[in-house]
Every structure is written in C-alpha cells, then in structure tokens.
Amino acid sequence: MSLNRRLFLSTASGALCAPGLARAATATPFTLILDWFVNPDHAPLFAAKYCGAYAKAGLDVKLVAPTDPDLPPRLVAAGKADAALTYQTELYLLVDQGLPVRRTGTLIDKPLNTLTALKASGITKLQDLKGRKVGYSVAGVEPVIIGAMLKHVGMSLADIQLVNVNFELVSALQSKSVDAVIGTYRNYEDIQLAQAGLDPVIFLPEDYGVPASDELLLLSNESGLKNPALKAFLSALKEGVAALQADPEGMLKQFLKDNPSLNDKLDIASWHAMPPYFAKDPAKLNDARYLTYRDFLLANGVIKKKLPLGDYAVQIPA
C-alpha cells in the first residue's frame, strides 16, 4: 500500500485537479479519483492527455486527488465519480465489507512494496532479522506479508519484534529505531535511501512466498461497468502507456510543467523507474493472479469470504 509513501498533501478546496483538464463542451466527462496526490505513479494518465488520446476518444477527463485516501472507493460506490484508483489488497477488503465495487482496469500490474534494511545493520538475508525490530505501518496486511516471507525461510513472526512506525518508514530506519521496515516502495523510498547514500538492502515479497499482485488498479461501481466512457478511457490509457514508453523524457517535461513541485531529484528518478511497471493493456485481467491473492488473504485471515472472481474483478470487453 502506498499510504506510507509520503505525507498526504491536500488543499482547502478538498481536491487537486490535474492542470489543463478543463472540460470541453462537446466531450464526454469522465472523473477519476486518484489514490493519492499526483506523483509519477500516475504518469500514463497524464501521457494519455499529452498524446491526445483522451481528446481522440471524445473524453474530457478530470483527475482528482482526495483529501482522505480512504475516500476514493467509497465515492465511486456512491456514484460520485466514474472510477477511482486503489490497490489490489485493498480491493478484497472493500468487497469483503460489502462495498459494491470491482476492478475494471489496471494502471500498475507489478508489486512495488519491499522489505528494506540498511547495509549498516548487517542484515544481508531474511534470517538475519531474527531478534530484530521490524517497522510497519498498515496493521493487518503488512504483518501478514512479512509473516509469509519469514515462513518461506523457516521463521515466524515470533522471531522478530514488530513496531508500528506510523508511516515514518525512512526516518525509523535512519534513526535506527528499527532494523528493517516493511512497506517501502522500490520506486520511491528505496530510491530515496540510495540517493542518501544509506545502501538499502531490499527484499521483494514475491521472492519469498507472497503472491504477486497488481499495485494500482481502477475501481468502478455496477453502473460504471456499463458506461461506454469507461471503455473509451481504458483504450485512451493504453495509448498513454505506449506514448510514455516511446517518449519518457518528452512526457516528463510536460508533466513537470504541469506539476512543478515534483521537479526534484527523487521524483524524476521515480519517473524513470516506473515505465516497466505500467500495464501495457490496462483493460486486461489476470484471472489467476486475482484468485491466488484472494486465497492468500483468506488463508491468513485478512478476509472472511471466498467470493467468486466476478465479485472482485471484471474485464471490460474491447
């Protein structure tokens, strides 16, 4: 989950609208609530605008950053937006709670989260965590992930001391209040630590028994599944991904012009790290991945019901 990535920024108006997305009178409005404030994870959404894909699809797309990152799925469920971004793990929790939303597209189709230590700690393999303090931010989910990783190497949560660091992952490592953290991201905190010369030692959950998952996906409600604008949006987003792959520097230049606060060493490095993680075909659904992750969460008590795939995710026909 990327709720631990940076301090949440909001405005007095309650939303951040992406610059330059004024609604055209003849275009079909389409509102997407972001998972977070604008950042390089959202690059294809902007690239689709810059390459003219939204205009070609007859869409007037509005991107809105929430004041509270828990709100986007609930706004979509209530019909207040056409779609929202969220995380695959969050999707199961929402559906398990009875929220009428389903995955209809994918922005980032590879996991980004990591378990990270610093070279100075002497930790070079997971077994070195025995007796150490490990920081986390998201109760329920992150202990399950690290528990699965430890089990993969013959250990358990009883072998470590979990410490809730309240999203202060980097500072907790720097201050040595913990020896490692779960929930850092390979395209942000891990880069930040490397840029600071702190030599991060990075463990990928998918290498240690945790099923791979989509990092960032689109949610829609029942009526949204039948909205022709959603199909058009996914098609435009696919063009945006291709345009980003073809001209990352050109797209970055326009992105920084629209978002000058992100013109810094870390965000630029994150932008360049992201292209391999974006789904080339945002509409495509990996059935096996969603069922496998459902079973993983069920087996670990994160969700209570084993619902069919269609209750979690659908693929919008091309």
N, C-alpha and C positions, 0 to 999 in steps of 0.2 A: 504494500500500500504506500502511496506517495504522500500520505498526510504528514509524514515525518520529514519531507524533503526540505521545506523552508518555512519560515514564519509566514502565516497567512496574511496577505495584504487585502484590504478592502477599501471601498470608498464610501463616502457619506450617502451616496445615492443607492448603495446596495448592489451595484453591478459594475463590471468593467466591460464595455462593449469594444470589440476589436475595431481599431481605427479604419476609416474608409469603407465601412459596411453600411452606408446609408441605403435605405430601402428604395428600390425603384418602383415606380407606379405600376408598371406592367408585369413585373416579375412576381413569382410565387414566393411569399415569405416562408422562411424556414429558420426556426430558432433552435440553437444547440446550446445547452448549458454545459460549460466546461467542468472538469473535476476540480479545478484549481485555478489560480491566476495564470495568465498567459505565460508560457515557457516553451523551450524547444521541443518538448513532447508533442506540441500542437502544430509542428511545422507543416505537415501535409494539409491541414485545414487552411492555413494561410497560402500555401503554394497553389491550392485549387483556385483561390481568388486571384493570385498574381498571374496565373497562366490563362485566366479567362474561363475556367471550367464551369464555375457557378453561373456566369452570365450565359454561356452556351446552353446550359441545362435549363435556363429560364428561371433560375432561383435568385432570391435576394436573401442571402444567408447572414444571420446575426449570431455572433458568438458572445456569450455572456458568462462572465466569471462570477461564481457565487460568493456571497459574504460568509456562508457557512458550508463547508464541503460535504456536510451530511444532507444538504437540501436537494441537490440535482435530481436524484432518482424520485424523490417524493414530489417534486414539481412536475416531472413527466407523468407520474402516476395520476396526478390531479389534473392533467391536461393543460398545464401552464406552459409547456414547451413541447416541441416536436420530438426532441431527443436529448439525451444527456450522456456525458462520459462517466464511466465508473470502472471498477476493477473486477476481474473475474471472481476473486474470492468474495468481494462484497456482493456480487450478483446472487450467490447462493444464500447468503444471509438475508437479503431483501426478500427473495422468493419464499424462503423458509418462514419469514414473518408474515407472509400473505400479501406482499405488495405486488400489484398486477403489472409487472414489467418483465421484459425479455430482451436478451441480447439480439440486436439486429445488424450489427456491424462491428468491425474490429479496427482500431487505429494502430495499436502496438501488439504484435502477435507473439512476442517472446518475453519471458520474465526479465525484470530489471533488478529485483531485490537481491541483496547479498548478505552474508555474514562476514563482518570485517574486523580484523585486529590490526595492530601496528607491528612492524618488524621489531621495534624496540622491546616489545612484550615477550619476545622469544617464542611466540606461537607460530608454528610452521605447518601444523596439521591439526585436524579436529581433536585428536586425542590429547593435545596439549591444553585443551580447555578444562580438563579435569581439575576441580578445586578452584576454578577461576570465576570471576564475576562477568556476567554477560548482560549487557543492557538491551532493553526492548522498549517499544512504545505502544503497540497495539495489543491489548490484552486479548486472550482467547486464540487469536490466529497465530501470532508470532511465536509464542511458546510451543504451539503445535508444530510449526515448521522446524524450529531448532530441535525439538524432541525427535522428529523424524530423521533429521540429519545425524543426530547423536546415535540413534538406534542403528543407523547404517554402518557405524564404526564400532558397534558393540558397547555403546554407552547409553545413558539415560539422563533425564533432567535432574535426577538425584545427584549426578556427578558434578553439577555446576550450581552457581548461585545466580538466579535471575534477579535483575534490578530494573525497575521501571524508571527510565530516564526522561520520560515526558517529552519525547521528540527531540531532545538535545543530544543526538547521537554523536555528532562530531565533537562537540565540546566535552562530552563524557569521556571520549577516547583521549582527547588532548590533555584533559586534567588527570587522566589515569584513575578516575573514579571507578571505571570498569576496564576489563582487559579486552573485551570484544563487544560488538553490537550486532544485533540482527535488525534488518530493515533499512540499511544503507542501500543506495542505488548505484549501479555500475556506470550510469551516465551522469551522476551528479556528485554525491558525497565521496565516492571512491576517486573521482577525478579531483575534487577539492582537496582531499587528503594528499594525493600525489603532487598536486601543484604546490602544496605547503611543504613538500619535502619530507613527509611523515611515513613514506613507504608502507602503504596499506597492504596487508595480506588478505586476499579475497577468496572466500569460499562460495561457490554457486550452489544454491539449494538443489537444483536439478541434477547436480553431480552426486548428491548424497541422499537419494531416495524420495525427494519431493517431486511430485509430478509437475511437468512444465505447464504453464498457464499463460493465457493472454494477459498482458499487463493492463491495457486500456481498451475499453470497448464502448460501443454505443448501446444505449437502452432506449426502448420505445414502449408505449402502452398498447393496449389491444387495438384501439382505433388507429394508432400510428402505424401499425403493421399494414393497414390498407391505404395509407396515404401515398399517392403517387410521387409526392415531393421527396419522400424518404428514398425511394428507388433512384430518383434523379440525383439526390445528394450523394448516395453511395457511389454512383457512377462518376460524378464530378470529383469525389475524393480520390478515387482510383487514378484519375488523370493527375490530380495534385501530387500523389505519391510518385508517379512517373516523372513529372516535371521537376520535383525535388531531387530525384536521383540523377536526372540529366544535368541539372544546373544548381547544385547546392550553394555555391558562392553567390550567384545572382539572386537566389531566393533569400539568402541570409541578408544581403544588402537591403532588400526591400523590407524584410522582417524587422531589422534594426531601425530602419527609418520609421516604421510604424510603432516600434516598441523600444525607444532609445534607452530606457532604464535597464535593458538587458544587454547593452553594449559593453560587456566586461569579459575578462579572460575566461571565467568559469562557464558562463552561458554560451559563449562562442565555442568553447571546447565541447560542451554538451551538444550543441547543434551538430557539430561534425561527427560526434559519436553515434548519433541517433539513426541515420538512414538505414542501416542493416536491420533495425528493429521494427520498422514500419511494415504493416501488412500490405503486400503488393495488390491484393484483391480484398478490399475491406468487407465486401459482402459475404465472402466465403466462410463457411462454418466448419470447424474441425470437430466433428461429432465425437470422436473417440477422446479427444482432449477434454471436452466438457463432461463427459460421463466419468472419465478416470478421476478428474479432480473432484467431482461430486462424491464419488465413493471414498476418496481420501478424506474429505471433510466429514463425511458421515461416520467413517470408521474411527475418527478422532474426536467425535462428539461435538464438532463445531456446528453442524446442522442436525436436525432431528428427523427429517423426512427424506425418503429416497424417491423423488419425483421423476417422471419421465423427461427426456431431453427437451421435448417441446415446451415444457413449463419453464425452462431456463433460457433457451436459445432457439432462434429460427434463422433460416437463410432466406433472404428476400430474393425471389426469382429474378433473373436478369431480364 
